[in-house]
Amino acid sequence: MHALVRFLAALLLAAGLSSAAAAQVFSVRDIAVDETAPTIQQAIEQGRAKARLTAAQRLVEKLTLAEDRAQANPALDYPALARLVISTDFQAEEKRTASRYITTLIMRFNADEVRSFLETRGVPFVEAQAGRTLLVPSVSQQDVAAWARAWDGKADATRLTPFVVSRATYDRPLRWADVEAETIAQQAARAVVAEAYNQDGGVFVRLTELRAGAPAEVLAVAGPFSSLAAAQAGAIDAMETAYKRAVVVRTTGQTSMD
């Protein structure tokens, strides 16, 4: 059944998983390490061990839906999954003192072993990436410059919905014609407008998909968030969740289209 999940997702995207794409999907980035211990060696070992566990949790969250994780049987064993890390890269420069270790890591997992880990627990998962998205920040009653800063350097090719960020941030409603040229230039399959706005003391983000020849479609409304940084991260999670709901196939053989 899970082979069917992967086949149908790839078919929907009109593209199979290359080995390079698989490496992206089974990688997790932005893993912050800040560990203090009696010695620097202990700090490094403890920090990286915690990072592997964090990466394991984030990987499962990326590939699956919350309601399916809750039904896992046996329960998800994140320490066991953390042992499936096969490589670690540095995303930021290491900083060391006599007792403190700071860095940011990218961790890659063994794809076959992760598939087996989820399949044996009956957890449906998605591993086929969507086409590239041009993410277009937009605001309504928000600070344009602050929202633009929240997206600076946030492009991510490892997500199920890989994306690049538009060079422009807007403070008005957008149509396909407004973003068409940049979407094509970035070789993106679509544009998604991430419109930040305030409501009831919190920040919300409305995600609207724009494509050639198609009406605008609201994919999700994420929030509330306490900050623009949290709203940025939450918007990407919401875009990825919307994609997973559209392509995941459960044991009944029915595609979820919530």
C-alpha positions as CSV (number, residue, x, y, z in Angstrom):
1,M,0.0,0.0,0.0
2,H,2.8,2.4,0.8
3,A,4.4,1.7,-2.6
4,L,1.0,2.8,-4.0
5,V,1.3,6.0,-1.9
6,R,4.6,6.8,-3.5
7,F,3.5,5.8,-7.0
8,L,0.4,7.9,-7.0
9,A,2.1,11.0,-5.5
10,A,4.8,10.8,-8.2
11,L,2.1,10.3,-10.9
12,L,0.2,13.4,-9.7
13,L,3.4,15.4,-9.9
14,A,4.3,14.0,-13.3
15,A,7.8,13.2,-12.0
16,G,9.5,10.4,-10.3
17,L,11.9,10.6,-7.3
18,S,15.5,10.8,-8.4
19,S,18.2,9.9,-6.0
20,A,19.0,13.6,-5.6
21,A,15.4,14.3,-4.7
22,A,15.3,11.5,-2.2
23,A,18.3,12.9,-0.5
24,Q,16.5,16.2,-0.2
25,V,13.3,14.7,1.1
26,F,15.1,12.6,3.8
27,S,17.2,15.5,5.0
28,V,16.3,18.0,7.7
29,R,17.9,21.4,8.0
30,D,18.0,24.3,10.5
31,I,18.8,22.1,13.4
32,A,20.1,24.5,16.0
33,V,22.7,23.2,18.5
34,D,23.6,25.2,21.7
35,E,25.0,22.8,24.3
36,T,27.0,23.4,27.5
37,A,28.9,20.7,29.4
38,P,31.9,20.2,31.6
39,T,34.1,19.8,28.6
40,I,33.8,20.9,25.0
41,Q,33.9,17.2,23.8
42,Q,31.0,16.4,26.0
43,A,29.2,19.5,24.7
44,I,29.7,18.4,21.1
45,E,28.6,14.8,21.8
46,Q,25.5,15.8,23.8
47,G,24.6,18.6,21.3
48,R,24.8,16.3,18.3
49,A,22.8,13.6,20.0
50,K,20.0,16.0,20.8
51,A,20.2,17.3,17.2
52,R,19.7,13.8,15.8
53,L,16.6,13.3,18.0
54,T,15.2,16.7,16.9
55,A,15.9,15.8,13.3
56,A,14.1,12.5,13.7
57,Q,11.0,14.2,15.0
58,R,11.1,16.9,12.3
59,L,11.5,14.3,9.6
60,V,8.4,12.3,10.7
61,E,6.5,15.5,11.0
62,K,7.5,16.4,7.4
63,L,6.6,13.1,5.8
64,T,3.3,12.4,7.7
65,L,0.1,13.9,9.0
66,A,-0.5,14.4,12.8
67,E,-3.7,12.2,12.7
68,D,-1.7,9.3,11.2
69,R,1.2,9.7,13.6
70,A,-1.3,9.4,16.5
71,Q,-2.4,6.0,15.1
72,A,1.1,4.5,14.9
73,N,1.3,0.9,16.1
74,P,3.7,0.3,17.7
75,A,4.3,3.8,18.8
76,L,6.9,6.0,17.1
77,D,10.3,5.4,18.6
78,Y,12.2,8.6,17.9
79,P,15.5,7.5,19.5
80,A,15.5,4.5,17.2
81,L,14.8,6.7,14.2
82,A,17.6,9.1,15.3
83,R,20.1,6.2,14.8
84,L,19.3,6.2,11.1
85,V,21.1,9.5,10.4
86,I,23.8,8.7,7.8
87,S,25.4,12.1,7.3
88,T,25.7,15.5,8.9
89,D,26.6,18.8,7.3
90,F,27.2,22.2,8.8
91,Q,24.7,24.9,7.9
92,A,26.5,27.5,10.0
93,E,30.0,27.9,11.4
94,E,30.8,26.0,14.6
95,K,31.5,28.1,17.7
96,R,33.4,26.6,20.6
97,T,34.5,27.6,24.0
98,A,36.0,25.4,26.8
99,S,32.5,24.2,27.6
100,R,30.0,25.4,25.0
101,Y,29.2,24.3,21.5
102,I,27.0,26.2,19.0
103,T,26.2,25.4,15.4
104,T,23.4,24.7,12.9
105,L,23.2,21.3,11.2
106,I,21.7,19.5,8.2
107,M,21.1,15.8,8.8
108,R,20.3,13.2,6.2
109,F,18.6,9.9,7.0
110,N,18.8,6.5,5.4
111,A,15.7,6.6,3.1
112,D,15.1,2.9,2.9
113,E,15.3,2.4,6.6
114,V,13.0,5.4,7.3
115,R,10.4,3.9,4.9
116,S,10.6,0.6,6.7
117,F,10.3,2.4,10.1
118,L,7.0,4.0,9.1
119,E,5.6,1.1,7.2
120,T,6.0,-1.3,10.0
121,R,4.1,1.1,12.2
122,G,1.3,1.5,9.7
123,V,1.9,5.2,9.2
124,P,1.0,6.6,5.7
125,F,3.7,8.9,4.4
126,V,4.5,11.1,1.4
127,E,8.0,11.2,-0.1
128,A,7.4,12.7,-3.5
129,Q,8.2,16.4,-3.7
130,A,5.8,18.9,-5.3
131,G,7.2,21.1,-8.0
132,R,9.1,24.2,-6.9
133,T,7.0,27.0,-5.4
134,L,7.7,30.8,-5.6
135,L,6.7,32.0,-2.2
136,V,5.5,35.6,-2.4
137,P,5.3,37.5,0.9
138,S,2.4,40.0,1.2
139,V,0.9,42.0,4.0
140,S,-2.4,43.5,5.1
141,Q,-2.0,45.9,8.0
142,Q,1.5,44.6,8.7
143,D,5.0,46.0,8.3
144,V,6.2,45.2,4.8
145,A,9.9,45.4,5.7
146,A,9.5,43.2,8.8
147,W,7.6,40.5,6.9
148,A,10.3,40.6,4.2
149,R,13.0,40.1,6.8
150,A,11.2,37.1,8.2
151,W,11.6,35.4,4.8
152,D,15.1,36.4,4.2
153,G,17.3,33.4,3.4
154,K,14.5,30.9,4.1
155,A,14.4,29.1,0.7
156,D,14.3,25.4,1.3
157,A,14.8,22.6,-1.2
158,T,14.4,19.8,1.4
159,R,10.7,20.3,2.1
160,L,8.0,18.2,0.4
161,T,6.9,21.6,-1.0
162,P,10.4,23.0,-1.9
163,F,10.3,26.8,-2.4
164,V,12.2,29.9,-3.2
165,V,11.2,33.4,-1.9
166,S,10.2,36.3,-4.2
167,R,12.6,39.2,-4.3
168,A,9.5,41.5,-3.7
169,T,7.1,41.8,-0.8
170,Y,3.7,43.3,-1.5
171,D,1.1,45.3,0.3
172,R,-1.8,44.8,-2.1
173,P,-3.8,42.0,-3.6
174,L,-2.0,40.0,-6.2
175,R,-3.0,38.2,-9.4
176,W,-1.1,35.7,-11.6
177,A,0.0,38.5,-13.9
178,D,1.8,40.2,-11.0
179,V,4.1,37.2,-10.3
180,E,4.1,35.3,-13.7
181,A,7.5,36.6,-14.9
182,E,9.3,35.8,-11.6
183,T,7.7,32.4,-11.3
184,I,8.9,31.5,-14.8
185,A,12.4,32.9,-14.1
186,Q,12.7,30.8,-11.0
187,Q,11.5,27.7,-12.8
188,A,8.7,27.3,-10.3
189,A,5.5,25.4,-11.0
190,R,3.3,27.9,-9.2
191,A,3.3,30.9,-6.9
192,V,1.9,30.9,-3.4
193,V,1.1,34.3,-1.8
194,A,1.8,34.3,2.0
195,E,-0.4,37.2,3.2
196,A,0.3,38.2,6.8
197,Y,-2.4,40.0,8.8
198,N,-3.4,40.8,12.4
199,Q,-6.6,39.4,14.0
200,D,-7.6,39.2,17.6
201,G,-4.1,40.1,18.8
202,G,-2.4,37.4,16.8
203,V,-0.7,37.1,13.4
204,F,-2.3,35.0,10.7
205,V,-1.1,34.0,7.2
206,R,-3.4,33.3,4.3
207,L,-1.8,31.1,1.7
208,T,-3.2,31.6,-1.8
209,E,-2.0,29.6,-4.9
210,L,-1.6,31.4,-8.2
211,R,-1.1,29.4,-11.5
212,A,-1.4,30.2,-15.2
213,G,-4.9,29.7,-16.5
214,A,-6.4,28.8,-13.1
215,P,-8.4,30.8,-10.5
216,A,-6.7,31.8,-7.3
217,E,-7.1,29.1,-4.6
218,V,-6.8,29.6,-0.9
219,L,-4.7,26.6,0.4
220,A,-4.8,27.3,4.1
221,V,-5.0,30.0,6.8
222,A,-2.4,29.5,9.4
223,G,-2.3,31.0,12.9
224,P,-2.5,32.6,15.3
225,F,1.2,33.3,15.8
226,S,2.9,35.5,18.4
227,S,5.5,36.8,16.0
228,L,6.3,37.2,12.3
229,A,9.1,34.7,12.7
230,A,6.7,32.1,14.0
231,A,4.2,33.0,11.3
232,Q,6.8,32.5,8.6
233,A,7.7,29.0,9.9
234,G,4.0,28.2,10.4
235,A,3.1,29.2,6.9
236,I,5.6,26.8,5.4
237,D,4.3,24.0,7.6
238,A,0.7,24.8,6.6
239,M,1.7,24.8,2.9
240,E,3.3,21.4,3.3
241,T,0.4,20.0,5.2
242,A,-2.0,21.1,2.5
243,Y,0.1,19.2,0.0
244,K,0.2,16.1,2.1
245,R,-3.5,16.0,2.5
246,A,-4.0,16.3,-1.2
247,V,-1.8,13.3,-2.1
248,V,-1.6,10.9,0.8
249,V,-3.3,7.5,0.4
250,R,-4.4,5.7,3.5
251,T,-5.0,1.9,4.0
252,T,-8.5,2.2,2.6
253,G,-7.0,3.2,-0.7
254,Q,-8.8,6.5,-0.6
255,T,-6.8,9.7,-1.3
256,S,-7.3,12.3,1.5
257,M,-8.7,15.6,0.0
258,D,-9.6,17.4,3.2
